[in-house]
Structure formats: C-alpha cells, structure tokens
Amino acid sequence: MWNDFKAFMARGNVLDLAIGVIIGAAFGKIVTTFTEGIIMPVVGMLTGGIDFKNKFVSLSSAALPLKDGQVDLEAVAKAGIPVIRYGQLISDIINFVIVAFIMFIIAKMAMDYFTRLAAQTPPPPQEELLAEIRDILKAK
C-alpha cells in the first residue's frame, strides 16, 4: 500500500499539481497586495476617498462598536452582529479580474509560443514523401 502511494505521488502530474498550487498561493498573495496596496487606494481616490474594504450594510439595529470614530468591523464580527460586507466583495472581484486577466495573458503567450514552435518544426520526411505522392497522383 505504501509503495503504491509513493508511486502515485512520484508521478509527474501529482508533483506538477502540487507545485502549481504552491505557486498559485504565492501569486495570490502578490495579487492581493497589489490590489489592496495600489489598485484600491487609486479607486478610493477616484471615488472621493472611499475605503471599499470597510464598506458594509448592517442587518441589525444593534449599536455598532466604534474605534477611532469609525465602525470596527473586527469588533462587529466578534459581537456576532450580521453585516453584508459589500466592500470586501468589490475588492475580491477586482482581485479575481486581475488574476483572470494575468492568467489569460500567460495562457495566450504560451499558446502563441507553442504555435510558433510547431510552425517552425519541419514535417517528418514521411509526410513530405506522402505529400509528393499525393501531388503526383493529383496531376495524373
């Protein structure tokens, strides 16, 4: 049983998947930092200084805990007060769009590279010979 598991784990696909997941997690952190540190402040500036991360709608009539004159969302969560954090959703959607766009560009570049590589590879001699025979037969 153990040897079968080791053989399964040693297969290229499993290792490739594990490496992809690790790289994806690291890439996700970079995108999150990029979004929260660069994109969202610019969006906030363009929308009059709105910090989307802290935008929400309270579903309760209970008094919301304040910190420095603003609602403390961590304290709200600890108190169990139900809120809809639409600002977090906006931030996550922007994260998703950035990741999807970057992955699209990477996939497109890879496909273009492999298409060019396939175009540069000459056909095998058998194909050339068969093409010549086909052309001779068409001419008759």
The 8 nearest C-alpha neighbors of each residue, nearest first, counted from 0:
[[1, 3, 2, 4, 5, 6, 7, 8],
 [2, 0, 4, 3, 5, 6, 7, 8],
 [3, 1, 5, 4, 0, 6, 7, 8],
 [4, 2, 6, 0, 1, 5, 7, 8],
 [3, 5, 7, 1, 2, 6, 8, 0],
 [6, 4, 2, 8, 7, 3, 9, 1],
 [5, 7, 3, 9, 4, 8, 2, 10],
 [8, 6, 4, 5, 9, 10, 3, 13],
 [9, 7, 5, 6, 10, 13, 4, 14],
 [8, 10, 6, 7, 5, 11, 14, 13],
 [11, 9, 8, 7, 12, 13, 6, 14],
 [10, 12, 14, 13, 15, 9, 8, 16],
 [11, 13, 15, 14, 10, 16, 9, 17],
 [14, 12, 16, 15, 11, 10, 8, 17],
 [13, 15, 17, 11, 16, 12, 18, 10],
 [16, 14, 12, 18, 13, 17, 11, 19],
 [15, 17, 19, 13, 14, 18, 12, 20],
 [18, 16, 14, 20, 19, 15, 13, 21],
 [17, 19, 15, 21, 16, 20, 22, 14],
 [20, 18, 16, 22, 17, 21, 23, 15],
 [19, 21, 23, 17, 18, 22, 24, 16],
 [22, 20, 18, 24, 23, 19, 17, 25],
 [21, 23, 25, 19, 24, 20, 26, 18],
 [24, 22, 26, 20, 21, 25, 19, 27],
 [25, 23, 27, 21, 26, 22, 20, 28],
 [24, 26, 22, 28, 27, 23, 21, 29],
 [27, 25, 23, 29, 28, 24, 22, 30],
 [28, 26, 24, 30, 25, 29, 23, 31],
 [27, 29, 31, 25, 26, 30, 32, 24],
 [28, 30, 26, 32, 27, 31, 33, 25],
 [29, 31, 33, 27, 32, 28, 34, 26],
 [32, 30, 28, 34, 33, 29, 35, 27],
 [31, 33, 29, 35, 30, 34, 36, 28],
 [34, 32, 30, 36, 37, 31, 35, 29],
 [33, 35, 38, 31, 32, 37, 36, 39],
 [34, 36, 32, 39, 33, 37, 31, 38],
 [37, 35, 33, 32, 34, 38, 40, 39],
 [36, 38, 33, 34, 40, 39, 35, 41],
 [37, 39, 34, 41, 40, 42, 35, 36],
 [38, 40, 42, 35, 41, 34, 43, 37],
 [41, 39, 43, 42, 38, 37, 44, 36],
 [42, 40, 44, 38, 43, 39, 45, 37],
 [43, 41, 39, 45, 40, 44, 46, 38],
 [44, 42, 49, 48, 40, 46, 41, 45],
 [43, 45, 48, 41, 47, 46, 42, 40],
 [44, 46, 42, 43, 47, 41, 48, 49],
 [47, 45, 43, 44, 48, 49, 42, 41],
 [46, 48, 44, 45, 49, 43, 42, 50],
 [47, 49, 43, 44, 46, 50, 45, 40],
 [48, 50, 43, 47, 51, 46, 44, 42],
 [51, 49, 52, 43, 53, 48, 54, 40],
 [50, 52, 86, 54, 53, 49, 87, 90],
 [51, 53, 86, 87, 50, 54, 90, 84],
 [52, 54, 51, 50, 86, 55, 87, 72],
 [55, 53, 86, 51, 52, 84, 85, 50],
 [54, 56, 84, 83, 85, 86, 82, 53],
 [55, 57, 83, 82, 58, 84, 54, 85],
 [58, 56, 82, 59, 81, 83, 55, 60],
 [59, 57, 82, 81, 56, 60, 83, 80],
 [60, 58, 61, 57, 81, 80, 82, 62],
 [59, 61, 62, 58, 57, 63, 80, 81],
 [62, 60, 59, 63, 80, 57, 58, 64],
 [61, 63, 60, 64, 59, 65, 80, 75],
 [62, 64, 61, 70, 65, 75, 71, 80],
 [65, 63, 70, 71, 74, 75, 62, 66],
 [66, 64, 70, 69, 71, 68, 63, 67],
 [65, 67, 69, 68, 71, 70, 64, 74],
 [68, 66, 69, 65, 70, 71, 64, 72],
 [67, 69, 66, 65, 70, 71, 64, 63],
 [70, 68, 65, 66, 67, 71, 64, 72],
 [69, 71, 65, 64, 72, 66, 63, 68],
 [70, 72, 65, 74, 66, 73, 64, 75],
 [73, 71, 75, 74, 70, 76, 53, 64],
 [74, 72, 76, 75, 71, 77, 78, 70],
 [73, 75, 77, 71, 72, 76, 78, 64],
 [74, 76, 72, 78, 73, 77, 80, 71],
 [77, 75, 79, 73, 74, 78, 72, 80],
 [78, 76, 74, 79, 75, 73, 80, 72],
 [79, 77, 75, 76, 80, 74, 73, 64],
 [80, 78, 76, 77, 81, 75, 74, 82],
 [79, 81, 78, 75, 76, 82, 59, 61],
 [82, 80, 58, 79, 57, 59, 83, 76],
 [83, 81, 57, 58, 56, 84, 55, 80],
 [82, 84, 56, 55, 85, 57, 81, 58],
 [85, 83, 55, 86, 87, 82, 54, 56],
 [84, 86, 88, 87, 55, 83, 54, 89],
 [87, 85, 51, 54, 52, 89, 88, 84],
 [86, 88, 52, 90, 85, 89, 84, 91],
 [87, 89, 85, 91, 86, 90, 92, 84],
 [90, 88, 86, 92, 87, 91, 85, 93],
 [89, 91, 87, 93, 88, 92, 94, 86],
 [92, 90, 94, 88, 93, 89, 87, 95],
 [93, 91, 95, 89, 94, 90, 88, 96],
 [92, 94, 96, 90, 91, 95, 97, 89],
 [95, 93, 91, 97, 92, 96, 34, 98],
 [96, 94, 92, 98, 93, 97, 99, 91],
 [95, 97, 99, 93, 98, 94, 100, 92],
 [96, 98, 100, 94, 95, 99, 101, 93],
 [99, 97, 95, 101, 100, 96, 102, 94],
 [100, 98, 96, 102, 97, 101, 95, 103],
 [101, 99, 103, 97, 102, 98, 96, 104],
 [100, 102, 104, 98, 103, 99, 97, 105],
 [101, 103, 105, 99, 104, 100, 98, 106],
 [104, 102, 100, 106, 101, 105, 107, 99],
 [103, 105, 107, 101, 102, 106, 108, 100],
 [106, 104, 102, 108, 107, 103, 109, 101],
 [107, 105, 109, 103, 108, 104, 102, 110],
 [108, 106, 104, 110, 109, 105, 103, 111],
 [107, 109, 111, 105, 106, 110, 104, 112],
 [108, 110, 112, 106, 107, 111, 105, 113],
 [109, 111, 107, 113, 112, 108, 114, 106],
 [112, 110, 114, 108, 109, 113, 107, 115],
 [113, 111, 109, 115, 110, 114, 108, 116],
 [112, 114, 116, 110, 115, 111, 117, 109],
 [115, 113, 111, 117, 116, 112, 110, 118],
 [116, 114, 118, 112, 113, 117, 111, 119],
 [115, 117, 113, 119, 114, 118, 112, 120],
 [116, 118, 114, 120, 115, 119, 113, 121],
 [117, 119, 115, 116, 120, 114, 121, 113],
 [120, 118, 116, 117, 121, 115, 114, 122],
 [119, 121, 117, 118, 116, 122, 115, 123],
 [122, 120, 119, 123, 118, 117, 124, 127],
 [121, 123, 126, 120, 124, 127, 125, 119],
 [122, 124, 125, 126, 121, 127, 120, 128],
 [125, 123, 127, 126, 128, 122, 129, 121],
 [126, 124, 128, 123, 127, 129, 122, 130],
 [127, 125, 129, 128, 124, 123, 130, 122],
 [126, 128, 130, 124, 129, 125, 131, 123],
 [129, 127, 125, 131, 130, 126, 124, 132],
 [128, 130, 126, 132, 131, 127, 133, 125],
 [129, 131, 133, 127, 128, 132, 126, 134],
 [132, 130, 134, 128, 133, 129, 135, 127],
 [131, 133, 129, 135, 134, 130, 136, 128],
 [134, 132, 130, 136, 131, 135, 129, 137],
 [133, 135, 137, 131, 136, 132, 130, 138],
 [136, 134, 132, 138, 137, 133, 131, 139],
 [135, 137, 133, 139, 138, 134, 132, 131],
 [138, 136, 134, 135, 139, 133, 132, 131],
 [137, 139, 135, 136, 134, 133, 132, 131],
 [138, 136, 137, 135, 134, 133, 132, 131]]
